[in-house]
Amino acid sequence: MSEKTYAETFDAESAEWLRSGESGGEYVEIARLPDGGAAMRNSTDPATILFFTRAEWEAFTGGVHDGEFDL
């Protein structure tokens, strides 16, 4: 899946979401996609899901690792 066509068939209810924080607060959740991409949502608005291709996700996580987003 090199294009973001999975957004039409993605089943958010059955996805395995990984949380960035403890339950009860505001947090980000990530679900891995079969093609190596990722789906991301915010706990305060779980119906809005952002989808990233594998290349986009690798660029983002590489940037995090390299400190591009440090404040």
C-alpha positions as CSV (number, residue, x, y, z in Angstrom):
1,M,0.0,0.0,0.0
2,S,2.1,2.9,-1.2
3,E,-0.9,5.2,-1.2
4,K,-3.2,6.1,1.6
5,T,-6.1,4.0,0.4
6,Y,-6.2,2.1,3.7
7,A,-8.1,5.1,5.3
8,E,-11.2,3.9,3.6
9,T,-11.1,0.4,5.1
10,F,-9.2,0.9,8.4
11,D,-11.1,-0.6,11.4
12,A,-10.2,1.6,14.3
13,E,-12.2,-0.6,16.7
14,S,-10.2,-3.7,16.1
15,A,-6.8,-1.9,15.7
16,E,-4.2,-2.4,18.4
17,W,-3.5,1.1,19.7
18,L,-0.4,1.9,21.7
19,R,-0.7,4.8,24.1
20,S,1.8,7.5,24.9
21,G,0.6,8.0,28.4
22,E,-1.5,6.5,31.2
23,S,-5.2,6.0,30.9
24,G,-7.4,8.8,32.1
25,G,-5.4,11.7,30.7
26,E,-4.9,13.2,27.3
27,Y,-2.6,11.1,25.2
28,V,-1.6,10.1,21.6
29,E,-2.3,6.6,20.3
30,I,-0.5,4.9,17.5
31,A,-1.6,1.8,15.5
32,R,0.8,0.1,13.2
33,L,-0.5,-0.6,9.7
34,P,0.2,-3.8,7.7
35,D,2.4,-1.9,5.2
36,G,4.7,-0.4,7.9
37,G,2.9,2.9,8.1
38,A,1.0,4.1,11.1
39,A,-2.3,5.5,12.2
40,M,-2.4,8.2,14.9
41,R,-5.2,9.7,17.0
42,N,-5.6,11.9,20.1
43,S,-7.5,10.5,23.1
44,T,-9.8,13.6,23.2
45,D,-10.9,13.1,19.5
46,P,-10.5,9.4,18.7
47,A,-12.7,9.6,15.6
48,T,-10.1,11.8,13.8
49,I,-7.3,9.6,12.6
50,L,-4.1,10.7,10.8
51,F,-2.6,8.1,8.4
52,F,1.1,8.0,7.5
53,T,2.8,5.9,4.9
54,R,5.8,3.8,5.8
55,A,8.2,6.5,4.3
56,E,6.4,9.3,6.2
57,W,6.5,7.4,9.5
58,E,10.2,6.5,9.1
59,A,11.0,10.1,8.3
60,F,9.1,11.3,11.4
61,T,10.5,8.7,13.8
62,G,14.0,9.3,12.3
63,G,13.6,13.0,13.0
64,V,12.5,12.3,16.6
65,H,15.6,10.1,17.1
66,D,17.9,12.7,15.6
67,G,16.4,15.5,17.9
68,E,14.8,17.5,15.2
69,F,11.8,18.3,17.4
70,D,13.6,19.0,20.7
71,L,12.4,22.2,22.3
